[in-house]
Amino acid sequence: MSTAATRTQEQVVRYVANPTFTQAILLFTDDSRLLFAHSSRANRWASASATDTLANSCCQALQQFRLNAKHLQLYFTDGSDVEFFAPATSLAEESGEG
């Protein structure tokens, strides 16, 4: 039986976080992106780059996420979870700003 965590792990090709781990991006096999922000209790959100994409499907299945220097951990409504660990690439480089 496939879980949301298993599907997400199979569909994500890249994880990138900014140096302070307040923003992150997951890039999916269909080139869609799931954007995360968590800089305070008031500023915590996840948003897909477009509807009808793998990123949007993942976003719709999310219950909660944790973003910090250790990892990005996604918790899904089906009870599954998955972790992504930051590579050396910066968010500025991923978005074309660096």
C-alpha positions as CSV (number, residue, x, y, z in Angstrom):
1,M,0.0,0.0,0.0
2,S,1.4,3.4,-1.1
3,T,1.4,6.2,1.5
4,A,1.6,9.9,0.8
5,A,5.1,9.9,2.2
6,T,6.2,7.1,-0.1
7,R,4.7,8.8,-3.2
8,T,6.3,12.1,-2.2
9,Q,9.7,10.6,-1.7
10,E,9.5,8.9,-5.1
11,Q,8.4,12.1,-6.8
12,V,10.8,14.7,-5.3
13,V,14.0,15.2,-7.3
14,R,15.5,18.0,-5.2
15,Y,15.3,19.8,-1.9
16,V,16.8,23.2,-1.3
17,A,16.6,25.4,1.8
18,N,17.9,29.0,2.4
19,P,20.8,29.4,4.7
20,T,18.6,30.3,7.7
21,F,16.2,27.4,7.0
22,T,13.2,29.8,7.0
23,Q,12.3,28.9,3.4
24,A,12.6,25.8,1.3
25,I,11.6,24.3,-2.0
26,L,10.8,20.7,-3.1
27,L,11.1,20.2,-6.8
28,F,9.1,17.3,-8.3
29,T,9.5,15.1,-11.3
30,D,6.9,17.1,-13.3
31,D,9.0,20.3,-12.6
32,S,6.4,21.6,-10.2
33,R,7.5,23.1,-6.9
34,L,6.3,23.1,-3.4
35,L,7.3,26.2,-1.5
36,F,7.6,26.3,2.3
37,A,8.1,29.2,4.7
38,H,8.5,29.2,8.5
39,S,10.0,32.3,9.9
40,S,7.7,32.8,12.9
41,R,4.5,31.4,14.4
42,A,2.5,33.9,12.3
43,N,4.4,33.1,9.1
44,R,4.2,29.4,8.4
45,W,2.8,28.1,5.1
46,A,3.2,25.7,2.2
47,S,2.1,26.5,-1.4
48,A,2.3,24.6,-4.7
49,S,3.6,26.4,-7.8
50,A,0.5,25.3,-9.8
51,T,-2.7,23.3,-9.5
52,D,-2.9,19.8,-11.2
53,T,0.7,19.0,-10.3
54,L,2.5,16.6,-8.1
55,A,3.5,19.5,-5.8
56,N,-0.2,20.4,-5.4
57,S,-1.2,16.8,-4.7
58,C,1.5,16.7,-2.0
59,C,0.4,20.0,-0.5
60,Q,-3.2,18.9,-0.3
61,A,-2.2,15.8,1.6
62,L,-0.1,17.7,4.1
63,Q,-1.2,17.9,7.7
64,Q,1.9,19.7,9.0
65,F,5.6,20.3,8.3
66,R,8.7,21.0,10.3
67,L,11.5,23.1,8.7
68,N,14.8,23.6,10.5
69,A,18.5,23.2,10.1
70,K,18.2,19.5,10.6
71,H,15.6,18.7,8.0
72,L,12.3,19.4,6.3
73,Q,9.8,16.9,7.7
74,L,6.4,16.5,6.1
75,Y,3.5,14.9,8.1
76,F,0.5,13.7,6.0
77,T,-3.1,13.2,6.8
78,D,-2.7,9.4,6.2
79,G,-0.3,9.3,9.2
80,S,2.8,8.9,7.2
81,D,5.8,11.2,7.2
82,V,9.0,11.8,5.2
83,E,12.2,13.8,5.8
84,F,14.4,15.7,3.4
85,F,17.9,16.8,4.3
86,A,19.6,20.0,2.9
87,P,22.3,19.7,0.3
88,A,25.0,22.3,-0.1
89,T,23.0,24.2,-2.7
90,S,21.4,27.5,-1.6
91,L,17.9,28.7,-2.2
92,A,19.3,31.7,-4.1
93,E,21.1,29.4,-6.5
94,E,17.9,27.3,-7.1
95,S,15.7,30.3,-7.8
96,G,18.3,31.8,-10.2
97,E,19.3,34.7,-8.0
98,G,22.8,33.5,-7.2
